[in-house]
Amino acid sequence: MNGIAWAAVGTGFTFGMTTLGAALVFFFRRGVSPQLQRVLQGFAAGVMIAASVWSLLIPAIEEAEAAGIPGWMPAAGGFVLGIAFLMVLDLCLPHLHPGSREPEGRQAGWKRTTMLVLAVTLHNIPEGMAVGLSFALAAQHTGEAALGASALALALGIGIQNFPEGAAISLPLRQEGLSRLRSFAYGSLSGIVEPIFGILVVLAAGTIQPLMPWLLSFAAGAMLYVVVEELIPEAHLGEHSHLGTLGVMGGFLVMMVLDVALG
């Protein structure tokens, strides 16, 4: 299969895990407890930190150096652009995080349910880009099994943390008064941006080959922006902040083990 097909498979898996998590709304009435929510937020942060380093920044540097370019240039440049991209989306799009009362972003008269879905959707954009690019990179270097294993590890790691993320949007929507079916549908669709953006960045990388190191580091910057801006602060809300810390360490450990063991 070519890079686009591999990217579709990888991001399709992560989207499917979001859908499975959203399906929990059919089995549970209550939302996730605050303590468990902090652990899950921390876990997602740890996975994304490890993935940004091993699966994105290091391959970006290696790709650039193989092309005769100083590795730090596209790594740093793409990283900054990824942060700027997510910052602009964060500031412009109205969104509401689960458990919050005040929406963020541009003021608009949108429904709470719409803004809840947008909050998770924003987080899923860099994840889809990361998985899509990793599989595309592996498809470009078919003789290097380590790249394929790294892409698989990234998809598994993102997929694992997408499962509770799907529940984290569908269960609060149910509490907001939506039917179980609509809550499930919105929770599932919050992850549809992963295959969309995953395939889009692969198309861009295929059109202009030297863009690959920039796009890899772009996805890393965008993911780390989400981690620092949203996930870690939310993981440390309340008195038992050590739960969030343990979640971050656990997520980092799982992603590190997956990447090293499969690579």
Sine and cosine of phi, psi and omega as CSV:
sin_phi,cos_phi,sin_psi,cos_psi,sin_omega,cos_omega
0.00,0.00,0.46,-0.89,0.04,-1.00
-1.00,0.09,0.00,-1.00,-0.07,-1.00
-0.87,0.50,-0.63,0.78,-0.02,-1.00
-0.91,0.42,-0.68,0.74,0.00,-1.00
-0.90,0.43,-0.69,0.72,0.03,-1.00
-0.89,0.46,-0.66,0.75,0.02,-1.00
-0.89,0.46,-0.63,0.78,0.02,-1.00
-0.90,0.44,-0.64,0.77,0.02,-1.00
-0.91,0.40,-0.74,0.67,-0.04,-1.00
-0.90,0.44,-0.75,0.66,0.00,-1.00
-0.95,0.30,-0.45,0.89,0.09,-1.00
-0.90,0.43,-0.61,0.80,0.05,-1.00
-0.90,0.43,-0.72,0.69,-0.03,-1.00
-0.91,0.41,-0.60,0.80,0.08,-1.00
-0.90,0.44,-0.65,0.76,0.04,-1.00
-0.89,0.46,-0.59,0.81,0.04,-1.00
-0.92,0.38,-0.59,0.80,0.09,-1.00
-0.88,0.47,-0.67,0.74,0.00,-1.00
-0.90,0.45,-0.67,0.74,0.03,-1.00
-0.89,0.46,-0.66,0.75,0.04,-1.00
-0.90,0.43,-0.65,0.76,0.02,-1.00
-0.89,0.45,-0.47,0.88,-0.02,-1.00
-0.92,0.38,-0.24,0.97,0.04,-1.00
-0.89,0.46,-0.30,0.95,0.01,-1.00
-0.90,0.44,-0.37,0.93,0.03,-1.00
-0.98,0.20,-0.24,0.97,-0.09,-1.00
-0.91,-0.42,-0.34,0.94,-0.04,-1.00
-0.82,-0.57,0.58,-0.81,0.02,-1.00
-1.00,-0.07,-0.61,0.79,-0.07,-1.00
-1.00,-0.01,0.35,-0.94,0.07,-1.00
-0.98,0.18,0.00,-1.00,0.02,-1.00
-0.95,0.31,0.67,-0.74,0.00,-1.00
-0.90,0.44,0.46,-0.89,0.01,-1.00
-0.84,0.54,-0.62,0.79,-0.01,-1.00
-0.90,0.43,-0.73,0.68,0.01,-1.00
-0.92,0.39,-0.58,0.81,0.02,-1.00
-0.87,0.49,-0.64,0.77,0.02,-1.00
-0.91,0.42,-0.65,0.76,0.03,-1.00
-0.89,0.46,-0.71,0.71,-0.04,-1.00
-0.92,0.39,-0.64,0.77,0.05,-1.00
-0.89,0.45,-0.68,0.74,0.04,-1.00
-0.90,0.43,-0.66,0.75,0.01,-1.00
-0.87,0.49,-0.72,0.69,0.02,-1.00
-0.87,0.50,-0.65,0.76,0.01,-1.00
-0.89,0.46,-0.70,0.71,0.00,-1.00
-0.89,0.46,-0.68,0.73,0.04,-1.00
-0.87,0.50,-0.70,0.72,-0.07,-1.00
-0.95,0.33,-0.55,0.83,0.06,-1.00
-0.90,0.43,-0.77,0.64,-0.01,-1.00
-0.89,0.46,-0.67,0.74,0.00,-1.00
-0.90,0.43,-0.60,0.80,-0.01,-1.00
-0.89,0.45,-0.59,0.81,-0.03,-1.00
-0.99,0.16,-0.86,0.51,-0.14,-0.99
-0.97,0.26,-0.64,0.77,-0.14,-0.99
-1.00,-0.09,-0.23,0.97,-0.09,-1.00
-0.82,-0.57,-0.87,0.49,-0.10,-1.00
-0.93,0.38,-0.72,0.69,0.00,-1.00
-0.89,0.46,-0.74,0.67,0.09,-1.00
-0.87,0.49,-0.57,0.82,0.03,-1.00
-0.88,0.47,-0.70,0.71,0.01,-1.00
-0.90,0.44,-0.69,0.73,-0.01,-1.00
-0.91,0.42,-0.64,0.76,0.02,-1.00
-0.90,0.44,-0.68,0.73,0.00,-1.00
-0.90,0.43,-0.71,0.70,-0.02,-1.00
-0.91,0.41,-0.56,0.83,0.05,-1.00
-0.91,0.41,-0.45,0.89,0.02,-1.00
-1.00,0.00,0.07,1.00,0.02,-1.00
0.99,0.12,0.33,0.95,0.00,-1.00
-0.95,-0.32,0.65,-0.76,0.09,-1.00
-0.81,0.59,0.81,-0.58,-0.13,-0.99
-0.85,0.52,-0.53,0.85,-0.10,-1.00
-0.95,0.30,-0.37,0.93,-0.10,-1.00
-0.91,0.40,-0.86,0.52,0.04,-1.00
-0.93,0.37,-0.50,0.87,0.01,-1.00
-0.90,0.45,-0.73,0.68,0.00,-1.00
-0.95,0.30,-0.69,0.73,-0.03,-1.00
-0.90,0.43,-0.74,0.68,0.03,-1.00
-0.91,0.43,-0.61,0.79,0.02,-1.00
-0.85,0.53,-0.75,0.67,0.00,-1.00
-0.90,0.43,-0.66,0.75,0.01,-1.00
-0.90,0.43,-0.60,0.80,0.04,-1.00
-0.90,0.43,-0.65,0.76,0.06,-1.00
-0.89,0.45,-0.71,0.70,-0.01,-1.00
-0.89,0.46,-0.64,0.77,0.00,-1.00
-0.87,0.49,-0.76,0.64,0.00,-1.00
-0.93,0.37,-0.57,0.82,0.02,-1.00
-0.90,0.45,-0.68,0.73,0.02,-1.00
-0.89,0.45,-0.71,0.71,0.04,-1.00
-0.88,0.47,-0.66,0.75,-0.01,-1.00
-0.89,0.45,-0.61,0.79,-0.04,-1.00
-0.99,0.17,-0.49,0.87,-0.12,-0.99
-1.00,-0.05,-0.64,0.77,-0.09,-1.00
-1.00,0.03,0.82,-0.58,0.07,-1.00
-0.91,0.42,0.76,-0.65,0.02,-1.00
-0.47,-0.89,0.40,-0.91,-0.07,-1.00
-0.72,-0.69,0.84,-0.54,0.00,-1.00
-0.99,0.14,0.60,-0.80,0.03,-1.00
-0.80,0.60,0.74,-0.67,-0.02,-1.00
1.00,0.00,-0.17,0.98,0.00,-1.00
-1.00,-0.09,0.45,-0.89,0.04,-1.00
-0.98,-0.21,-0.55,0.83,-0.05,-1.00
-0.99,-0.16,0.81,-0.59,0.04,-1.00
-0.95,0.31,0.36,-0.93,0.05,-1.00
-0.93,-0.38,0.22,-0.98,0.01,-1.00
1.00,0.07,-0.24,-0.97,-0.03,-1.00
-0.90,0.44,0.64,-0.77,0.01,-1.00
-0.93,0.37,0.73,-0.68,0.02,-1.00
-0.42,-0.91,0.37,-0.93,-0.02,-1.00
-1.00,-0.01,0.59,0.81,-0.03,-1.00
-0.98,0.22,0.39,-0.92,0.03,-1.00
-0.94,0.35,0.44,-0.90,0.04,-1.00
-0.86,0.51,-0.64,0.77,-0.03,-1.00
-0.89,0.47,-0.65,0.76,0.02,-1.00
-0.89,0.46,-0.68,0.73,-0.04,-1.00
-0.95,0.31,-0.50,0.87,0.09,-1.00
-0.90,0.44,-0.70,0.72,0.01,-1.00
-0.91,0.42,-0.65,0.76,-0.02,-1.00
-0.89,0.46,-0.58,0.81,-0.03,-1.00
-0.86,0.51,-0.72,0.69,0.00,-1.00
-0.96,0.27,-0.58,0.81,0.01,-1.00
-0.86,0.51,-0.65,0.76,0.03,-1.00
-0.86,0.52,-0.64,0.77,-0.01,-1.00
-0.93,0.36,-0.49,0.87,-0.08,-1.00
-0.98,0.20,-0.31,0.95,-0.02,-1.00
-0.87,0.50,-0.82,0.57,-0.01,-1.00
-0.92,0.40,-0.46,0.89,0.04,-1.00
-0.91,0.42,-0.70,0.72,0.04,-1.00
-0.89,0.46,-0.66,0.75,0.03,-1.00
-0.88,0.48,-0.69,0.73,-0.04,-1.00
-0.89,0.46,-0.74,0.67,-0.03,-1.00
-0.92,0.40,-0.71,0.70,0.00,-1.00
-0.86,0.51,-0.71,0.71,-0.02,-1.00
-0.92,0.39,-0.60,0.80,0.01,-1.00
-0.90,0.44,-0.68,0.74,0.03,-1.00
-0.94,0.34,-0.59,0.81,0.04,-1.00
-0.90,0.43,-0.65,0.76,0.03,-1.00
-0.90,0.45,-0.65,0.76,0.03,-1.00
-0.91,0.42,-0.60,0.80,0.01,-1.00
-0.93,0.37,-0.51,0.86,0.03,-1.00
-0.96,0.29,-0.43,0.90,-0.02,-1.00
-0.85,-0.52,0.92,0.39,-0.11,-0.99
-0.88,0.48,-0.39,0.92,-0.02,-1.00
-0.99,0.14,-0.12,0.99,-0.03,-1.00
-0.96,-0.27,0.99,-0.13,-0.07,-1.00
-0.90,0.44,-0.47,0.88,-0.05,-1.00
-0.89,0.46,-0.57,0.82,0.00,-1.00
-0.93,0.37,-0.63,0.77,0.05,-1.00
-0.90,0.43,-0.66,0.75,0.03,-1.00
-0.91,0.42,-0.63,0.78,0.03,-1.00
-0.90,0.43,-0.65,0.76,0.04,-1.00
-0.90,0.44,-0.66,0.76,0.04,-1.00
-0.89,0.45,-0.67,0.74,0.02,-1.00
-0.89,0.46,-0.65,0.76,0.01,-1.00
-0.90,0.43,-0.70,0.71,0.02,-1.00
-0.88,0.47,-0.65,0.76,0.03,-1.00
-0.90,0.44,-0.71,0.70,-0.02,-1.00
-0.89,0.45,-0.73,0.68,0.02,-1.00
-0.91,0.42,-0.63,0.77,0.02,-1.00
-0.89,0.46,-0.66,0.75,0.01,-1.00
-0.87,0.49,-0.69,0.72,-0.03,-1.00
-0.99,0.16,-0.27,0.96,0.08,-1.00
-0.96,0.27,-0.43,0.90,-0.02,-1.00
-0.87,0.49,-0.83,0.56,0.06,-1.00
-0.92,0.39,-0.42,0.91,0.02,-1.00
-0.91,0.42,-0.61,0.79,0.05,-1.00
-0.90,0.44,-0.65,0.76,0.04,-1.00
-0.93,0.37,-0.54,0.84,-0.04,-1.00
-0.92,0.38,-0.29,0.96,0.07,-1.00
-0.98,-0.21,-0.62,0.78,-0.06,-1.00
-0.95,0.30,-0.62,0.79,-0.01,-1.00
-0.93,0.38,-0.71,0.70,0.09,-1.00
-0.89,0.46,-0.56,0.83,0.05,-1.00
-0.90,0.43,-0.61,0.79,0.07,-1.00
-0.89,0.46,-0.65,0.76,0.03,-1.00
-0.93,0.38,-0.42,0.91,0.04,-1.00
-0.97,0.25,-0.12,0.99,0.06,-1.00
0.94,-0.34,-0.02,1.00,0.02,-1.00
-0.97,0.26,0.41,-0.91,0.06,-1.00
-0.93,0.38,0.30,-0.95,0.01,-1.00
-0.87,0.49,-0.65,0.76,-0.03,-1.00
-0.91,0.42,-0.70,0.72,0.01,-1.00
-0.93,0.37,-0.61,0.79,0.04,-1.00
-0.89,0.47,-0.68,0.74,0.05,-1.00
-0.89,0.45,-0.71,0.70,-0.04,-1.00
-0.88,0.48,-0.71,0.70,0.00,-1.00
-0.93,0.38,-0.64,0.77,0.03,-1.00
-0.89,0.46,-0.66,0.75,0.03,-1.00
-0.92,0.39,-0.71,0.71,-0.06,-1.00
-0.93,0.37,-0.32,0.95,0.06,-1.00
-0.89,0.45,-0.35,0.94,0.00,-1.00
-0.99,-0.12,-0.02,1.00,-0.06,-1.00
-0.92,0.39,-0.36,0.93,0.01,-1.00
-0.93,0.37,-0.32,0.95,-0.01,-1.00
-0.91,0.42,-0.82,0.57,0.07,-1.00
-0.91,0.42,-0.53,0.84,0.00,-1.00
-0.89,0.45,-0.81,0.58,-0.03,-1.00
-0.96,0.29,-0.50,0.86,0.05,-1.00
-0.88,0.47,-0.69,0.72,0.00,-1.00
-0.96,0.28,-0.61,0.79,0.00,-1.00
-0.87,0.49,-0.70,0.72,-0.02,-1.00
-0.94,0.33,-0.50,0.86,0.07,-1.00
-0.92,0.38,-0.63,0.77,0.07,-1.00
-0.88,0.48,-0.67,0.74,0.02,-1.00
-0.91,0.42,-0.68,0.74,0.00,-1.00
-0.92,0.40,-0.57,0.82,0.00,-1.00
-0.95,0.30,-0.50,0.86,0.01,-1.00
-0.95,0.31,-0.68,0.74,0.00,-1.00
-0.80,-0.59,1.00,-0.07,-0.12,-0.99
-0.79,0.61,-0.68,0.74,-0.02,-1.00
-0.89,0.45,-0.14,0.99,0.00,-1.00
-0.96,0.27,-0.31,0.95,-0.11,-0.99
-0.81,0.59,-0.76,0.65,0.02,-1.00
-0.87,0.50,-0.61,0.79,0.02,-1.00
-0.91,0.41,-0.67,0.74,-0.04,-1.00
-0.94,0.34,-0.61,0.79,0.05,-1.00
-0.87,0.49,-0.74,0.68,0.00,-1.00
-0.95,0.31,-0.49,0.87,0.10,-0.99
-0.86,0.51,-0.74,0.67,0.02,-1.00
-0.89,0.45,-0.60,0.80,0.03,-1.00
-0.90,0.44,-0.72,0.70,0.02,-1.00
-0.88,0.48,-0.67,0.74,0.00,-1.00
-0.90,0.43,-0.66,0.75,-0.01,-1.00
-0.92,0.39,-0.68,0.73,-0.01,-1.00
-0.93,0.36,-0.48,0.88,0.11,-0.99
-0.88,0.48,-0.71,0.71,0.04,-1.00
-0.87,0.49,-0.67,0.74,-0.03,-1.00
-0.87,0.49,-0.76,0.65,-0.10,-0.99
-0.97,0.22,-0.61,0.79,-0.07,-1.00
-0.97,0.23,-0.61,0.79,-0.15,-0.99
-0.86,-0.51,-0.83,0.55,-0.23,-0.97
-0.92,0.40,-0.76,0.64,-0.03,-1.00
-0.91,0.41,-0.71,0.70,0.08,-1.00
-0.85,0.53,-0.67,0.75,0.00,-1.00
-0.94,0.35,-0.51,0.86,0.02,-1.00
-0.94,0.33,-0.29,0.96,-0.05,-1.00
-0.92,-0.39,0.32,0.95,0.10,-0.99
-0.96,0.29,0.57,-0.82,0.06,-1.00
1.00,-0.01,-0.10,-0.99,-0.11,-0.99
-0.98,0.18,-0.55,0.84,-0.12,-0.99
-1.00,-0.08,0.90,0.43,-0.07,-1.00
-0.93,0.36,-0.33,0.94,0.01,-1.00
-0.91,0.42,-0.38,0.93,0.06,-1.00
-0.90,0.44,-0.68,0.73,0.05,-1.00
-0.90,0.43,-0.64,0.77,0.01,-1.00
-0.89,0.46,-0.71,0.70,0.02,-1.00
-0.90,0.44,-0.58,0.82,0.06,-1.00
-0.89,0.46,-0.69,0.72,0.03,-1.00
-0.88,0.48,-0.73,0.69,-0.02,-1.00
-0.89,0.45,-0.66,0.75,0.00,-1.00
-0.91,0.42,-0.68,0.73,0.02,-1.00
-0.90,0.43,-0.67,0.74,0.04,-1.00
-0.88,0.47,-0.68,0.73,-0.01,-1.00
-0.89,0.46,-0.71,0.70,-0.02,-1.00
-0.88,0.47,-0.73,0.68,-0.03,-1.00
-0.92,0.40,-0.62,0.78,0.03,-1.00
-0.90,0.44,-0.71,0.70,0.00,-1.00
-0.90,0.44,-0.68,0.73,0.02,-1.00
-0.87,0.49,-0.71,0.70,-0.06,-1.00
-0.92,0.39,-0.70,0.71,-0.04,-1.00
-0.96,0.29,-0.68,0.74,-0.06,-1.00
-0.93,0.37,-0.67,0.74,-0.01,-1.00
-0.98,0.17,-0.42,0.91,-0.01,-1.00
-0.99,0.17,0.00,0.00,0.00,0.00
